[in-house]
Structures are given as C-alpha cells and as structure tokens.
Amino acid sequence: MKCPKCESNFEQLHTPFGDVEHCLNCKGLWLDMLEHEDLKEIASGIDIGDPEVGKKYNEVWDLKCPVCPNSKILNMVDVKQPHIWFEVCPTCYGRFFDAGEFVDLSEHTISDFF
C-alpha cells in the first residue's frame, strides 16, 4: 500500500492488537476500521513520527484511500479534541493519522476540556 499523503510505501508494524500500516517517509499511520480504539493504549509506541512533520502533511488535502483507491478520504475533526484533524475513508472506514496525531488523540489534557 501507498501512503495517501506522500505516496511512499507503508510498512506493517506488528502489535498485540494486530498489524498497523506505518508510512516509511512521513511516518503517518493507517488504521483499519475501529483499530484506533484498541491501539490508544500503545499509541506512543506506534506513532513515532515527528509531530512537526505531521503538521506539514496535515495541510495535504484531496486524498485517495490506500485501501479503496476509488474513494476519496474525508477530512475529519475529533469532537473531543478539535485541534486534531485526521482522514477517514467513507467506504472502508479506515483512518489516517499524520505523525504525532494519534499520540495526541490518545492523551487528554486539561486544555482539551475547554
């Protein structure tokens, strides 16, 4: 599979909860439907990219799903943490997180409540 942001290859990371796709270049993560819920507890071990690089790639829009190439992935905002923007495929419900976003999503700080 190819990364929807930078078109580099994904590698598979093996976790206790299953395999996850990790971009070799931008370090973004592709998670299949609902995997993000199980993986939050090990987010810091799988989301190892530089958040500054992730911010740069967060501005890349108009993307195709790496699983369903005929589907455009949609830009979404996390309701509880509106500073986190991620992408979702409306067909397979996979999610793409730029480097640093998944760790941020898994951690709640006091500022997230205000």
C-alpha positions in Angstrom: 0.0 0.0 0.0 1.0 3.6 -0.6 0.6 6.5 1.8 -2.2 8.8 0.8 -0.2 11.9 1.9 3.3 11.4 0.5 2.8 8.3 -1.7 5.7 6.4 0.0 5.3 2.7 0.9 3.7 1.6 4.1 5.4 -1.0 6.4 3.5 -3.2 8.7 4.0 -2.7 12.5 3.1 -5.8 14.5 1.2 -5.0 17.7 -0.5 -7.1 20.3 -3.8 -5.9 18.7 -2.9 -6.7 15.1 -0.9 -5.1 12.3 -0.9 -1.4 11.5 0.4 0.4 8.4 3.1 3.0 9.1 4.5 5.3 6.3 8.2 4.9 5.8 8.6 8.6 4.8 6.1 10.9 6.6 5.5 8.4 9.5 1.8 8.7 9.2 -0.4 5.8 10.4 -3.2 4.0 8.5 -5.6 2.2 10.9 -8.4 -0.1 9.8 -11.9 0.4 11.0 -12.1 0.7 14.8 -8.4 -0.2 15.3 -7.8 3.3 16.8 -9.9 2.4 19.8 -7.8 -0.7 20.8 -4.5 0.9 19.9 -4.8 4.1 22.0 -3.1 2.5 25.0 0.1 1.8 22.9 -0.1 5.0 20.8 3.3 6.3 21.8 4.9 3.0 20.7 3.4 3.1 17.2 3.1 6.8 16.4 6.8 7.5 16.4 6.9 10.3 13.8 7.9 13.9 14.3 4.8 16.0 15.1 6.3 18.9 13.2 6.5 16.8 10.0 2.9 15.7 10.7 1.8 19.3 10.9 3.3 19.9 7.4 1.5 16.9 5.9 -1.7 17.8 7.7 -2.2 20.5 5.1 -2.3 18.0 2.2 -5.9 17.6 1.0 -7.8 15.8 -1.7 -6.6 12.3 -1.0 -7.5 8.8 -2.1 -7.9 5.9 0.2 -4.9 3.5 0.1 -7.3 0.5 0.5 -10.2 1.7 -1.7 -8.4 3.7 -4.5 -11.7 4.9 -6.0 -12.8 6.5 -2.7 -11.7 10.0 -1.6 -10.9 10.1 2.0 -12.7 12.8 4.1 -11.1 15.3 6.4 -12.5 15.0 9.9 -12.1 16.7 13.3 -12.1 14.9 16.6 -15.2 16.2 18.6 -13.4 16.0 22.0 -10.2 17.4 20.7 -11.0 19.8 17.8 -7.3 20.6 17.2 -6.9 17.1 15.8 -7.6 16.7 12.1 -7.5 13.2 10.6 -8.8 11.5 7.5 -11.4 8.7 7.1 -12.4 6.6 4.2 -16.2 6.6 3.8 -16.1 3.1 2.2 -13.8 1.0 4.4 -13.8 3.4 7.4 -10.0 3.3 7.7 -8.3 6.3 9.3 -5.1 8.1 8.5 -3.3 10.0 11.3 -0.3 12.3 10.5 2.8 11.9 12.6 2.0 12.8 16.2 -1.8 13.0 15.8 -2.5 9.5 17.2 -0.4 10.1 20.3 -2.2 13.4 20.8 -5.6 11.8 20.3 -4.8 9.1 22.9 -3.8 11.7 25.6 -6.3 14.1 27.1 -5.1 17.2 28.8 -7.0 19.8 30.8 -7.0 22.2 27.8 -8.9 19.6 25.8 -11.9 20.2 28.1 -12.0 24.0 27.4 
